[in-house]
Protein backbone atom coordinates (compact mmCIF):
# COMPACT_ATOMS: atom_id res chain seq x y z
CA UNK A 1 0.00 0.00 0.00
CA UNK A 2 1.13 3.50 -0.66
CA UNK A 3 2.15 5.81 2.13
CA UNK A 4 -0.84 7.64 3.64
CA UNK A 5 -0.44 11.33 4.49
CA UNK A 6 -2.42 13.95 6.36
CA UNK A 7 -2.13 16.41 3.50
CA UNK A 8 -4.44 14.38 1.28
CA UNK A 9 -7.17 16.21 -0.58
CA UNK A 10 -9.87 13.72 -1.45
CA UNK A 11 -13.22 13.26 -3.00
CA UNK A 12 -15.84 10.51 -3.53
CA UNK A 13 -14.93 6.89 -2.79
CA UNK A 14 -15.44 5.08 -6.10
CA UNK A 15 -12.15 3.60 -7.36
CA UNK A 16 -10.41 0.67 -5.67
CA UNK A 17 -7.20 0.34 -3.74
CA UNK A 18 -6.13 -1.93 -0.94
CA UNK A 19 -8.38 -2.05 2.07
CA UNK A 20 -7.53 0.38 4.87
CA UNK A 21 -5.42 2.63 2.65
CA UNK A 22 -8.72 3.96 1.31
CA UNK A 23 -10.86 3.78 4.43
CA UNK A 24 -13.27 1.75 2.38
CA UNK A 25 -14.78 0.00 5.39
CA UNK A 26 -15.75 -3.08 3.37
CA UNK A 27 -16.65 -5.46 6.19
CA UNK A 28 -18.50 -8.67 5.19
CA UNK A 29 -20.09 -8.68 8.66
CA UNK A 30 -22.48 -6.00 7.36
CA UNK A 31 -23.41 -8.18 4.36
CA UNK A 32 -24.36 -10.92 6.84
CA UNK A 33 -26.34 -8.51 9.01
CA UNK A 34 -28.51 -7.31 6.10
CA UNK A 35 -28.19 -10.53 4.05
CA UNK A 36 -27.32 -8.58 0.94
CA UNK A 37 -24.55 -8.52 -1.66
CA UNK A 38 -21.31 -6.57 -1.23
CA UNK A 39 -22.44 -4.66 -4.36
CA UNK A 40 -25.18 -2.99 -2.31
CA UNK A 41 -22.53 -0.69 -0.81
CA UNK A 42 -19.49 -1.24 -3.01
CA UNK A 43 -18.52 -0.68 -6.64
CA UNK A 44 -16.51 -3.85 -6.51
CA UNK A 45 -15.11 -4.86 -3.13
CA UNK A 46 -13.90 -2.90 -1.19
CA UNK A 47 -14.58 0.62 -2.61
CA UNK A 48 -17.86 2.28 -1.64
CA UNK A 49 -20.50 3.38 -4.13
CA UNK A 50 -23.09 6.15 -3.58
CA UNK A 51 -25.25 4.02 -1.26
CA UNK A 52 -22.18 2.84 0.66
CA UNK A 53 -21.14 6.45 1.20
CA UNK A 54 -24.57 7.20 2.70
CA UNK A 55 -24.35 4.04 4.82
CA UNK A 56 -21.09 5.33 6.34
CA UNK A 57 -22.55 8.83 6.80
CA UNK A 58 -25.41 7.28 8.79
CA UNK A 59 -23.02 5.77 11.30
CA UNK A 60 -22.82 2.38 9.50
CA UNK A 61 -26.60 1.96 9.43
CA UNK A 62 -29.15 1.66 6.65
CA UNK A 63 -29.99 5.20 5.42
CA UNK A 64 -33.41 6.80 5.69
CA UNK A 65 -34.23 5.49 9.15
CA UNK A 66 -34.85 2.01 7.70
CA UNK A 67 -32.36 0.12 9.87
CA UNK A 68 -34.95 -2.15 11.52
CA UNK A 69 -36.67 -2.88 8.19
CA UNK A 70 -33.50 -4.17 6.53
CA UNK A 71 -31.54 -5.79 9.36
CA UNK A 72 -32.14 -9.54 9.07
CA UNK A 73 -30.26 -10.67 12.18
CA UNK A 74 -31.78 -9.98 15.56
CA UNK A 75 -29.47 -8.09 17.94
CA UNK A 76 -28.83 -9.29 21.46
CA UNK A 77 -30.65 -7.02 23.92
CA UNK A 78 -28.68 -5.77 26.90
CA UNK A 79 -31.26 -4.29 29.25
CA UNK A 80 -34.99 -3.62 29.05
CA UNK A 81 -36.52 -0.65 27.21
CA UNK A 82 -37.98 0.54 30.50
CA UNK A 83 -34.49 1.28 31.78
CA UNK A 84 -34.56 4.48 29.72
CA UNK A 85 -37.27 5.83 32.02
CA UNK A 86 -35.29 5.07 35.18
CA UNK A 87 -31.93 6.33 33.88
CA UNK A 88 -29.58 7.36 35.54
CA UNK A 89 -30.68 5.13 38.38
CA UNK A 90 -30.32 2.23 35.93
CA UNK A 91 -27.90 1.72 33.03
CA UNK A 92 -29.03 2.92 29.61
CA UNK A 93 -30.28 -0.13 27.63
CA UNK A 94 -28.46 -1.15 24.50
CA UNK A 95 -27.89 -4.07 22.14
CA UNK A 96 -24.98 -5.75 20.42
CA UNK A 97 -24.81 -7.81 17.21
CA UNK A 98 -26.50 -11.17 17.57
CA UNK A 99 -23.66 -12.77 15.58
CA UNK A 100 -19.86 -12.71 15.62
CA UNK A 101 -19.10 -9.41 13.81
CA UNK A 102 -15.83 -10.62 12.28
CA UNK A 103 -14.57 -11.41 8.80
CA UNK A 104 -11.27 -12.45 7.22
CA UNK A 105 -9.58 -10.39 4.50
CA UNK A 106 -6.58 -11.93 2.72
CA UNK A 107 -4.48 -10.01 0.21
CA UNK A 108 -1.02 -10.04 -1.30
CA UNK A 109 0.96 -9.83 -4.54
CA UNK A 110 1.11 -12.84 -6.84
CA UNK A 111 3.82 -11.37 -9.08
CA UNK A 112 6.33 -8.55 -8.52
CA UNK A 113 8.42 -6.95 -11.28
CA UNK A 114 10.87 -4.02 -11.11
CA UNK A 115 12.90 -2.40 -13.88
CA UNK A 116 16.67 -2.25 -13.93
CA UNK A 117 18.02 0.97 -12.41
CA UNK A 118 21.10 2.88 -13.60
CA UNK A 119 22.71 6.13 -12.45
CA UNK A 120 23.65 9.15 -14.54
CA UNK A 121 26.97 7.46 -15.41
CA UNK A 122 25.22 4.45 -16.90
CA UNK A 123 26.21 2.14 -14.04
CA UNK A 124 23.59 -0.46 -13.06
CA UNK A 125 22.69 0.09 -9.39
CA UNK A 126 19.67 -2.24 -9.18
CA UNK A 127 19.04 -5.35 -11.26
CA UNK A 128 15.79 -6.08 -13.05
CA UNK A 129 13.72 -8.45 -10.95
CA UNK A 130 10.73 -10.71 -11.60
CA UNK A 131 9.63 -13.04 -8.84
CA UNK A 132 6.65 -14.81 -7.40
CA UNK A 133 4.84 -12.55 -4.99
CA UNK A 134 4.24 -12.42 -1.33
CA UNK A 135 4.08 -12.09 1.50
CA UNK A 136 0.37 -12.80 1.76
CA UNK A 137 -1.24 -10.86 4.60
CA UNK A 138 -4.41 -11.80 6.49
CA UNK A 139 -6.51 -9.20 8.28
CA UNK A 140 -9.34 -9.76 10.69
CA UNK A 141 -12.06 -7.21 9.96
CA UNK A 142 -14.83 -6.32 12.36
CA UNK A 143 -17.89 -4.12 12.16
CA UNK A 144 -21.27 -3.66 13.76
CA UNK A 145 -23.55 -1.35 15.71
CA UNK A 146 -24.12 -0.91 19.44
CA UNK A 147 -27.51 0.38 20.51
CA UNK A 148 -29.14 3.18 18.53
CA UNK A 149 -26.15 5.49 18.16
CA UNK A 150 -22.79 3.74 17.98
CA UNK A 151 -21.20 2.17 14.91
CA UNK A 152 -17.79 0.51 14.83
CA UNK A 153 -15.50 -0.74 12.05
CA UNK A 154 -11.90 -1.87 12.30
CA UNK A 155 -9.19 -4.36 11.54
CA UNK A 156 -6.43 -6.39 13.14
CA UNK A 157 -3.61 -6.39 10.60
CA UNK A 158 0.13 -6.68 9.92
CA UNK A 159 0.22 -10.31 11.00
CA UNK A 160 2.80 -11.02 8.32
CA UNK A 161 5.19 -8.51 9.87
CA UNK A 162 4.90 -10.09 13.29
CA UNK A 163 3.78 -6.75 14.71
CA UNK A 164 -0.02 -6.85 14.81
CA UNK A 165 -1.75 -3.49 14.92
CA UNK A 166 -5.37 -2.48 15.48
CA UNK A 167 -7.14 0.09 13.34
CA UNK A 168 -10.55 1.17 14.60
CA UNK A 169 -13.19 3.83 14.01
CA UNK A 170 -16.07 4.32 16.44
CA UNK A 171 -18.85 6.71 15.42
CA UNK A 172 -21.51 8.26 17.65
CA UNK A 173 -24.52 9.48 15.67
CA UNK A 174 -26.25 12.34 17.48
CA UNK A 175 -28.79 12.76 14.66
CA UNK A 176 -29.04 11.75 10.99
CA UNK A 177 -25.96 13.25 9.37
CA UNK A 178 -24.30 14.44 12.59
CA UNK A 179 -21.54 12.07 13.67
CA UNK A 180 -18.60 12.25 16.05
CA UNK A 181 -15.85 9.78 15.21
CA UNK A 182 -12.84 8.58 17.14
CA UNK A 183 -10.07 6.20 16.12
CA UNK A 184 -6.77 5.71 14.36
CA UNK A 185 -5.99 5.53 10.63
CA UNK A 186 -9.56 6.47 9.71
CA UNK A 187 -9.81 10.26 9.53
CA UNK A 188 -10.66 12.20 6.38
CA UNK A 189 -6.99 12.74 5.52
CA UNK A 190 -5.55 9.27 5.93
CA UNK A 191 -5.38 7.36 2.67
CA UNK A 192 -7.83 9.77 1.15
CA UNK A 193 -10.74 8.32 -0.77
CA UNK A 194 -10.68 8.00 -4.55
CA UNK A 195 -11.34 8.39 -7.45
CA UNK A 196 -9.10 11.40 -7.06
CA UNK A 197 -6.67 12.21 -4.31
CA UNK A 198 -3.49 14.20 -4.36
CA UNK A 199 -1.13 14.43 -1.45
CA UNK A 200 2.28 15.68 -0.41
CA UNK A 201 5.08 13.69 1.15
CA UNK A 202 5.69 16.44 3.69
CA UNK A 203 3.17 15.54 6.36
CA UNK A 204 3.39 12.39 8.48
CA UNK A 205 1.08 9.41 8.77
CA UNK A 206 -2.08 9.78 10.84
CA UNK A 207 -2.21 8.87 14.49
CA UNK A 208 -5.37 8.95 16.57
CA UNK A 209 -8.04 11.45 15.59
CA UNK A 210 -11.33 12.91 16.81
CA UNK A 211 -13.53 14.00 13.94
CA UNK A 212 -16.90 15.76 13.52
CA UNK A 213 -18.79 14.83 10.35
CA UNK A 214 -21.86 16.81 9.23
CA UNK A 215 -23.77 15.59 6.16
CA UNK A 216 -27.00 16.64 4.51
CA UNK A 217 -28.72 15.78 1.24
CA UNK A 218 -31.66 13.75 -0.06
CA UNK A 219 -30.17 14.29 -3.52
CA UNK A 220 -26.61 15.53 -3.87
CA UNK A 221 -25.78 17.29 -0.63
CA UNK A 222 -23.14 18.95 1.52
CA UNK A 223 -20.48 17.41 3.75
CA UNK A 224 -18.32 19.21 6.34
CA UNK A 225 -15.56 17.37 8.20
CA UNK A 226 -13.35 18.85 10.92
CA UNK A 227 -10.97 17.16 13.31
CA UNK A 228 -7.75 17.03 15.28
CA UNK A 229 -5.18 14.24 15.24
CA UNK A 230 -1.98 13.23 16.90
CA UNK A 231 1.14 12.05 15.08
CA UNK A 232 2.62 8.62 15.87
CA UNK A 233 6.26 9.04 16.83
CA UNK A 234 7.07 5.33 16.72
CA UNK A 235 6.03 4.56 13.14
CA UNK A 236 7.31 7.55 11.22
CA UNK A 237 11.04 8.07 10.74
CA UNK A 238 11.06 10.33 7.66
CA UNK A 239 10.30 13.09 8.35
CA UNK A 240 11.49 12.92 11.96
CA UNK A 241 8.64 13.48 14.42
CA UNK A 242 9.39 15.38 17.62
CA UNK A 243 6.03 15.17 19.39
CA UNK A 244 2.76 13.25 19.66
CA UNK A 245 -0.05 15.33 21.15
CA UNK A 246 -3.81 15.53 20.83
CA UNK A 247 -3.70 18.55 18.52
CA UNK A 248 -0.54 17.86 16.51
CA UNK A 249 -2.60 18.43 13.39
CA UNK A 250 -5.95 20.03 12.62
CA UNK A 251 -7.94 19.59 9.44
CA UNK A 252 -11.15 20.70 7.79
CA UNK A 253 -12.80 19.65 4.54
CA UNK A 254 -15.99 20.74 2.78
CA UNK A 255 -17.61 18.96 -0.17
CA UNK A 256 -20.68 19.89 -2.19
CA UNK A 257 -22.34 17.33 -4.46
CA UNK A 258 -24.40 19.13 -7.11
CA UNK A 259 -26.58 16.21 -8.17
CA UNK A 260 -26.78 12.45 -7.92
CA UNK A 261 -27.67 10.17 -5.03
CA UNK A 262 -27.91 11.96 -1.69
CA UNK A 263 -24.83 11.95 0.52
CA UNK A 264 -27.13 11.17 3.45
CA UNK A 265 -30.09 9.38 1.84
CA UNK A 266 -28.20 7.24 -0.66
CA UNK A 267 -31.18 7.71 -2.97
CA UNK A 268 -32.33 9.99 -5.77
CA UNK A 269 -30.45 11.01 -8.88
CA UNK A 270 -29.79 8.87 -11.93
CA UNK A 271 -27.63 5.77 -11.78
CA UNK A 272 -25.44 5.46 -14.85
CA UNK A 273 -24.65 1.87 -13.90
CA UNK A 274 -26.99 0.42 -11.32
CA UNK A 275 -24.98 -2.81 -11.07
CA UNK A 276 -22.01 -1.02 -9.48
CA UNK A 277 -23.94 1.81 -7.83
CA UNK A 278 -22.35 4.61 -9.86
CA UNK A 279 -24.65 7.63 -9.90
CA UNK A 280 -24.28 10.35 -12.52
CA UNK A 281 -22.88 13.07 -10.30
CA UNK A 282 -20.44 15.94 -9.85
CA UNK A 283 -18.84 17.13 -6.62
CA UNK A 284 -16.31 19.76 -5.63
CA UNK A 285 -14.23 19.78 -2.47
CA UNK A 286 -11.86 22.12 -0.65
CA UNK A 287 -9.78 21.54 2.45
CA UNK A 288 -6.70 22.23 4.49
CA UNK A 289 -4.56 20.58 7.13
CA UNK A 290 -2.41 22.45 9.65
CA UNK A 291 0.42 21.13 11.84
CA UNK A 292 1.90 22.68 14.95
CA UNK A 293 5.17 24.45 14.28
CA UNK A 294 8.15 22.34 15.32
CA UNK A 295 6.58 18.90 14.73
CA UNK A 296 8.61 18.40 11.56
CA UNK A 297 12.39 18.69 11.31
CA UNK A 298 15.05 18.73 8.60
CA UNK A 299 13.87 19.74 5.12
CA UNK A 300 10.27 19.75 6.40
CA UNK A 301 10.83 21.92 9.48
CA UNK A 302 9.06 25.04 8.23
CA UNK A 303 5.91 23.42 6.83
CA UNK A 304 2.72 24.08 8.81
CA UNK A 305 -0.11 24.26 6.25
CA UNK A 306 -1.30 22.42 3.14
CA UNK A 307 -4.48 23.39 1.28
CA UNK A 308 -6.19 22.42 -1.96
CA UNK A 309 -9.28 21.66 -4.02
CA UNK A 310 -10.70 18.82 -6.11
CA UNK A 311 -13.46 17.99 -8.59
CA UNK A 312 -14.80 14.48 -9.12
CA UNK A 313 -17.76 12.81 -10.74
CA UNK A 314 -19.30 9.85 -12.52
CA UNK A 315 -21.13 9.41 -15.79
CA UNK A 316 -22.36 6.04 -16.95
CA UNK A 317 -19.48 3.62 -16.49
CA UNK A 318 -16.89 6.42 -16.18
CA UNK A 319 -15.55 7.85 -12.93
CA UNK A 320 -12.91 10.59 -12.92
CA UNK A 321 -11.49 13.58 -11.13
CA UNK A 322 -8.72 16.14 -10.76
CA UNK A 323 -7.15 17.57 -7.60
CA UNK A 324 -4.50 20.10 -6.54
CA UNK A 325 -2.79 20.92 -3.25
CA UNK A 326 -0.09 23.38 -2.26
CA UNK A 327 2.34 23.32 0.64
CA UNK A 328 2.02 26.85 1.95
CA UNK A 329 5.45 27.30 3.54
CA UNK A 330 7.59 25.15 1.24
CA UNK A 331 5.67 26.30 -1.87
CA UNK A 332 5.38 22.75 -3.23
CA UNK A 333 2.74 21.98 -5.87
CA UNK A 334 0.96 18.63 -5.97
CA UNK A 335 -1.64 17.57 -8.50
CA UNK A 336 -3.24 14.48 -9.96
CA UNK A 337 -5.69 13.35 -12.64
CA UNK A 338 -7.51 10.06 -12.31
CA UNK A 339 -9.99 8.20 -14.53
CA UNK A 340 -11.58 4.78 -14.30
CA UNK A 341 -13.95 2.94 -16.65
CA UNK A 342 -16.06 -0.12 -15.80
CA UNK A 343 -15.76 -2.27 -18.93
CA UNK A 344 -18.14 -4.62 -17.14
CA UNK A 345 -19.61 -4.23 -13.64
CA UNK A 346 -16.86 -6.62 -12.48
CA UNK A 347 -13.95 -5.23 -14.56
CA UNK A 348 -12.42 -1.78 -13.98
CA UNK A 349 -9.68 -0.16 -16.07
CA UNK A 350 -7.99 2.84 -14.49
CA UNK A 351 -5.25 5.37 -15.26
CA UNK A 352 -3.77 7.94 -12.89
CA UNK A 353 -1.24 10.73 -13.34
CA UNK A 354 0.29 12.19 -10.19
CA UNK A 355 2.92 14.89 -9.73
CA UNK A 356 4.15 15.47 -6.19
CA UNK A 357 6.33 18.27 -4.87
CA UNK A 358 9.76 17.34 -3.54
CA UNK A 359 10.81 18.81 -0.20
CA UNK A 360 13.54 21.44 -0.34
CA UNK A 361 13.01 22.30 -4.03
CA UNK A 362 9.96 23.20 -6.09
CA UNK A 363 10.42 20.25 -8.44
CA UNK A 364 8.09 17.31 -8.94
CA UNK A 365 8.38 13.57 -9.50
CA UNK A 366 5.57 12.68 -11.95
CA UNK A 367 4.34 9.16 -12.58
CA UNK A 368 1.60 7.36 -14.48
CA UNK A 369 -0.11 4.29 -13.00
CA UNK A 370 -2.34 2.06 -15.11
CA UNK A 371 -4.33 -0.77 -13.57
CA UNK A 372 -7.00 -3.33 -14.33
CA UNK A 373 -9.07 -4.85 -11.50
CA UNK A 374 -11.36 -7.81 -11.98
CA UNK A 375 -13.82 -9.12 -9.38
CA UNK A 376 -14.06 -12.85 -10.04
CA UNK A 377 -16.78 -12.82 -7.39
CA UNK A 378 -18.18 -9.96 -5.33
CA UNK A 379 -15.63 -10.69 -2.61
CA UNK A 380 -12.71 -11.96 -4.73
CA UNK A 381 -10.49 -9.68 -6.83
CA UNK A 382 -7.36 -9.74 -8.98
CA UNK A 383 -5.60 -6.48 -9.88
CA UNK A 384 -2.71 -5.77 -12.27
CA UNK A 385 -0.90 -2.44 -11.86
CA UNK A 386 2.07 -0.82 -13.65
CA UNK A 387 3.71 2.37 -12.34
CA UNK A 388 5.85 4.37 -14.80
CA UNK A 389 7.90 7.41 -13.79
CA UNK A 390 8.00 9.98 -16.58
CA UNK A 391 11.21 11.55 -15.25
CA UNK A 392 14.32 9.43 -15.31
CA UNK A 393 15.89 10.75 -12.13
CA UNK A 394 14.41 11.73 -8.78
CA UNK A 395 15.09 15.48 -8.32
CA UNK A 396 16.76 15.00 -4.92
CA UNK A 397 18.91 12.04 -5.96
CA UNK A 398 22.59 12.70 -5.19
CA UNK A 399 23.76 9.59 -7.04
CA UNK A 400 21.71 10.29 -10.15
CA UNK A 401 19.82 7.00 -9.84
CA UNK A 402 16.82 6.58 -12.09
CA UNK A 403 13.36 6.00 -10.69
CA UNK A 404 12.32 2.34 -10.74
CA UNK A 405 9.19 1.37 -12.67
CA UNK A 406 7.23 -1.52 -11.19
CA UNK A 407 4.49 -4.03 -12.03
CA UNK A 408 2.41 -5.92 -9.48
CA UNK A 409 -0.30 -8.57 -9.80
CA UNK A 410 -2.32 -8.67 -6.58
CA UNK A 411 -5.20 -10.80 -5.34
CA UNK A 412 -7.62 -10.33 -2.44
CA UNK A 413 -10.62 -12.12 -0.99
CA UNK A 414 -12.84 -11.72 2.03
CA UNK A 415 -15.45 -13.83 3.80
C-alpha positions in Angstrom: 0.0 0.0 0.0 1.1 3.5 -0.7 2.1 5.8 2.1 -0.8 7.6 3.6 -0.4 11.3 4.5 -2.4 13.9 6.4 -2.1 16.4 3.5 -4.4 14.4 1.3 -7.2 16.2 -0.6 -9.9 13.7 -1.5 -13.2 13.3 -3.0 -15.8 10.5 -3.5 -14.9 6.9 -2.8 -15.4 5.1 -6.1 -12.2 3.6 -7.4 -10.4 0.7 -5.7 -7.2 0.3 -3.7 -6.1 -1.9 -0.9 -8.4 -2.0 2.1 -7.5 0.4 4.9 -5.4 2.6 2.7 -8.7 4.0 1.3 -10.9 3.8 4.4 -13.3 1.8 2.4 -14.8 0.0 5.4 -15.7 -3.1 3.4 -16.6 -5.5 6.2 -18.5 -8.7 5.2 -20.1 -8.7 8.7 -22.5 -6.0 7.4 -23.4 -8.2 4.4 -24.4 -10.9 6.8 -26.3 -8.5 9.0 -28.5 -7.3 6.1 -28.2 -10.5 4.1 -27.3 -8.6 0.9 -24.6 -8.5 -1.7 -21.3 -6.6 -1.2 -22.4 -4.7 -4.4 -25.2 -3.0 -2.3 -22.5 -0.7 -0.8 -19.5 -1.2 -3.0 -18.5 -0.7 -6.6 -16.5 -3.8 -6.5 -15.1 -4.9 -3.1 -13.9 -2.9 -1.2 -14.6 0.6 -2.6 -17.9 2.3 -1.6 -20.5 3.4 -4.1 -23.1 6.1 -3.6 -25.2 4.0 -1.3 -22.2 2.8 0.7 -21.1 6.4 1.2 -24.6 7.2 2.7 -24.3 4.0 4.8 -21.1 5.3 6.3 -22.6 8.8 6.8 -25.4 7.3 8.8 -23.0 5.8 11.3 -22.8 2.4 9.5 -26.6 2.0 9.4 -29.2 1.7 6.7 -30.0 5.2 5.4 -33.4 6.8 5.7 -34.2 5.5 9.2 -34.8 2.0 7.7 -32.4 0.1 9.9 -34.9 -2.1 11.5 -36.7 -2.9 8.2 -33.5 -4.2 6.5 -31.5 -5.8 9.4 -32.1 -9.5 9.1 -30.3 -10.7 12.2 -31.8 -10.0 15.6 -29.5 -8.1 17.9 -28.8 -9.3 21.5 -30.7 -7.0 23.9 -28.7 -5.8 26.9 -31.3 -4.3 29.3 -35.0 -3.6 29.0 -36.5 -0.6 27.2 -38.0 0.5 30.5 -34.5 1.3 31.8 -34.6 4.5 29.7 -37.3 5.8 32.0 -35.3 5.1 35.2 -31.9 6.3 33.9 -29.6 7.4 35.5 -30.7 5.1 38.4 -30.3 2.2 35.9 -27.9 1.7 33.0 -29.0 2.9 29.6 -30.3 -0.1 27.6 -28.5 -1.1 24.5 -27.9 -4.1 22.1 -25.0 -5.8 20.4 -24.8 -7.8 17.2 -26.5 -11.2 17.6 -23.7 -12.8 15.6 -19.9 -12.7 15.6 -19.1 -9.4 13.8 -15.8 -10.6 12.3 -14.6 -11.4 8.8 -11.3 -12.5 7.2 -9.6 -10.4 4.5 -6.6 -11.9 2.7 -4.5 -10.0 0.2 -1.0 -10.0 -1.3 1.0 -9.8 -4.5 1.1 -12.8 -6.8 3.8 -11.4 -9.1 6.3 -8.5 -8.5 8.4 -6.9 -11.3 10.9 -4.0 -11.1 12.9 -2.4 -13.9 16.7 -2.2 -13.9 18.0 1.0 -12.4 21.1 2.9 -13.6 22.7 6.1 -12.5 23.7 9.1 -14.5 27.0 7.5 -15.4 25.2 4.5 -16.9 26.2 2.1 -14.0 23.6 -0.5 -13.1 22.7 0.1 -9.4 19.7 -2.2 -9.2 19.0 -5.4 -11.3 15.8 -6.1 -13.1 13.7 -8.5 -11.0 10.7 -10.7 -11.6 9.6 -13.0 -8.8 6.6 -14.8 -7.4 4.8 -12.5 -5.0 4.2 -12.4 -1.3 4.1 -12.1 1.5 0.4 -12.8 1.8 -1.2 -10.9 4.6 -4.4 -11.8 6.5 -6.5 -9.2 8.3 -9.3 -9.8 10.7 -12.1 -7.2 10.0 -14.8 -6.3 12.4 -17.9 -4.1 12.2 -21.3 -3.7 13.8 -23.5 -1.4 15.7 -24.1 -0.9 19.4 -27.5 0.4 20.5 -29.1 3.2 18.5 -26.1 5.5 18.2 -22.8 3.7 18.0 -21.2 2.2 14.9 -17.8 0.5 14.8 -15.5 -0.7 12.1 -11.9 -1.9 12.3 -9.2 -4.4 11.5 -6.4 -6.4 13.1 -3.6 -6.4 10.6 0.1 -6.7 9.9 0.2 -10.3 11.0 2.8 -11.0 8.3 5.2 -8.5 9.9 4.9 -10.1 13.3 3.8 -6.7 14.7 0.0 -6.9 14.8 -1.7 -3.5 14.9 -5.4 -2.5 15.5 -7.1 0.1 13.3 -10.6 1.2 14.6 -13.2 3.8 14.0 -16.1 4.3 16.4 -18.9 6.7 15.4 -21.5 8.3 17.7 -24.5 9.5 15.7 -26.3 12.3 17.5 -28.8 12.8 14.7 -29.0 11.8 11.0 -26.0 13.3 9.4 -24.3 14.4 12.6 -21.5 12.1 13.7 -18.6 12.2 16.1 -15.9 9.8 15.2 -12.8 8.6 17.1 -10.1 6.2 16.1 -6.8 5.7 14.4 -6.0 5.5 10.6 -9.6 6.5 9.7 -9.8 10.3 9.5 -10.7 12.2 6.4 -7.0 12.7 5.5 -5.6 9.3 5.9 -5.4 7.4 2.7 -7.8 9.8 1.2 -10.7 8.3 -0.8 -10.7 8.0 -4.6 -11.3 8.4 -7.5 -9.1 11.4 -7.1 -6.7 12.2 -4.3 -3.5 14.2 -4.4 -1.1 14.4 -1.5 2.3 15.7 -0.4 5.1 13.7 1.2 5.7 16.4 3.7 3.2 15.5 6.4 3.4 12.4 8.5 1.1 9.4 8.8 -2.1 9.8 10.8 -2.2 8.9 14.5 -5.4 9.0 16.6 -8.0 11.5 15.6 -11.3 12.9 16.8 -13.5 14.0 13.9 -16.9 15.8 13.5 -18.8 14.8 10.4 -21.9 16.8 9.2 -23.8 15.6 6.2 -27.0 16.6 4.5 -28.7 15.8 1.2 -31.7 13.7 -0.1 -30.2 14.3 -3.5 -26.6 15.5 -3.9 -25.8 17.3 -0.6 -23.1 19.0 1.5 -20.5 17.4 3.7 -18.3 19.2 6.3 -15.6 17.4 8.2 -13.3 18.8 10.9 -11.0 17.2 13.3 -7.8 17.0 15.3 -5.2 14.2 15.2 -2.0 13.2 16.9 1.1 12.1 15.1 2.6 8.6 15.9 6.3 9.0 16.8 7.1 5.3 16.7 6.0 4.6 13.1 7.3 7.6 11.2 11.0 8.1 10.7 11.1 10.3 7.7 10.3 13.1 8.4 11.5 12.9 12.0 8.6 13.5 14.4 9.4 15.4 17.6 6.0 15.2 19.4 2.8 13.3 19.7 0.0 15.3 21.2 -3.8 15.5 20.8 -3.7 18.6 18.5 -0.5 17.9 16.5 -2.6 18.4 13.4 -6.0 20.0 12.6 -7.9 19.6 9.4 -11.1 20.7 7.8 -12.8 19.6 4.5 -16.0 20.7 2.8 -17.6 19.0 -0.2 -20.7 19.9 -2.2 -22.3 17.3 -4.5 -24.4 19.1 -7.1 -26.6 16.2 -8.2 -26.8 12.4 -7.9 -27.7 10.2 -5.0 -27.9 12.0 -1.7 -24.8 12.0 0.5 -27.1 11.2 3.4 -30.1 9.4 1.8 -28.2 7.2 -0.7 -31.2 7.7 -3.0 -32.3 10.0 -5.8 -30.4 11.0 -8.9 -29.8 8.9 -11.9 -27.6 5.8 -11.8 -25.4 5.5 -14.9 -24.7 1.9 -13.9 -27.0 0.4 -11.3 -25.0 -2.8 -11.1 -22.0 -1.0 -9.5 -23.9 1.8 -7.8 -22.4 4.6 -9.9 -24.7 7.6 -9.9 -24.3 10.4 -12.5 -22.9 13.1 -10.3 -20.4 15.9 -9.8 -18.8 17.1 -6.6 -16.3 19.8 -5.6 -14.2 19.8 -2.5 -11.9 22.1 -0.6 -9.8 21.5 2.5 -6.7 22.2 4.5 -4.6 20.6 7.1 -2.4 22.4 9.6 0.4 21.1 11.8 1.9 22.7 14.9 5.2 24.4 14.3 8.2 22.3 15.3 6.6 18.9 14.7 8.6 18.4 11.6 12.4 18.7 11.3 15.1 18.7 8.6 13.9 19.7 5.1 10.3 19.8 6.4 10.8 21.9 9.5 9.1 25.0 8.2 5.9 23.4 6.8 2.7 24.1 8.8 -0.1 24.3 6.2 -1.3 22.4 3.1 -4.5 23.4 1.3 -6.2 22.4 -2.0 -9.3 21.7 -4.0 -10.7 18.8 -6.1 -13.5 18.0 -8.6 -14.8 14.5 -9.1 -17.8 12.8 -10.7 -19.3 9.8 -12.5 -21.1 9.4 -15.8 -22.4 6.0 -16.9 -19.5 3.6 -16.5 -16.9 6.4 -16.2 -15.6 7.8 -12.9 -12.9 10.6 -12.9 -11.5 13.6 -11.1 -8.7 16.1 -10.8 -7.1 17.6 -7.6 -4.5 20.1 -6.5 -2.8 20.9 -3.3 -0.1 23.4 -2.3 2.3 23.3 0.6 2.0 26.9 2.0 5.5 27.3 3.5 7.6 25.1 1.2 5.7 26.3 -1.9 5.4 22.7 -3.2 2.7 22.0 -5.9 1.0 18.6 -6.0 -1.6 17.6 -8.5 -3.2 14.5 -10.0 -5.7 13.4 -12.6 -7.5 10.1 -12.3 -10.0 8.2 -14.5 -11.6 4.8 -14.3 -13.9 2.9 -16.7 -16.1 -0.1 -15.8 -15.8 -2.3 -18.9 -18.1 -4.6 -17.1 -19.6 -4.2 -13.6 -16.9 -6.6 -12.5 -14.0 -5.2 -14.6 -12.4 -1.8 -14.0 -9.7 -0.2 -16.1 -8.0 2.8 -14.5 -5.2 5.4 -15.3 -3.8 7.9 -12.9 -1.2 10.7 -13.3 0.3 12.2 -10.2 2.9 14.9 -9.7 4.2 15.5 -6.2 6.3 18.3 -4.9 9.8 17.3 -3.5 10.8 18.8 -0.2 13.5 21.4 -0.3 13.0 22.3 -4.0 10.0 23.2 -6.1 10.4 20.3 -8.4 8.1 17.3 -8.9 8.4 13.6 -9.5 5.6 12.7 -12.0 4.3 9.2 -12.6 1.6 7.4 -14.5 -0.1 4.3 -13.0 -2.3 2.1 -15.1 -4.3 -0.8 -13.6 -7.0 -3.3 -14.3 -9.1 -4.9 -11.5 -11.4 -7.8 -12.0 -13.8 -9.1 -9.4 -14.1 -12.8 -10.0 -16.8 -12.8 -7.4 -18.2 -10.0 -5.3 -15.6 -10.7 -2.6 -12.7 -12.0 -4.7 -10.5 -9.7 -6.8 -7.4 -9.7 -9.0 -5.6 -6.5 -9.9 -2.7 -5.8 -12.3 -0.9 -2.4 -11.9 2.1 -0.8 -13.6 3.7 2.4 -12.3 5.8 4.4 -14.8 7.9 7.4 -13.8 8.0 10.0 -16.6 11.2 11.5 -15.3 14.3 9.4 -15.3 15.9 10.7 -12.1 14.4 11.7 -8.8 15.1 15.5 -8.3 16.8 15.0 -4.9 18.9 12.0 -6.0 22.6 12.7 -5.2 23.8 9.6 -7.0 21.7 10.3 -10.2 19.8 7.0 -9.8 16.8 6.6 -12.1 13.4 6.0 -10.7 12.3 2.3 -10.7 9.2 1.4 -12.7 7.2 -1.5 -11.2 4.5 -4.0 -12.0 2.4 -5.9 -9.5 -0.3 -8.6 -9.8 -2.3 -8.7 -6.6 -5.2 -10.8 -5.3 -7.6 -10.3 -2.4 -10.6 -12.1 -1.0 -12.8 -11.7 2.0 -15.4 -13.8 3.8 
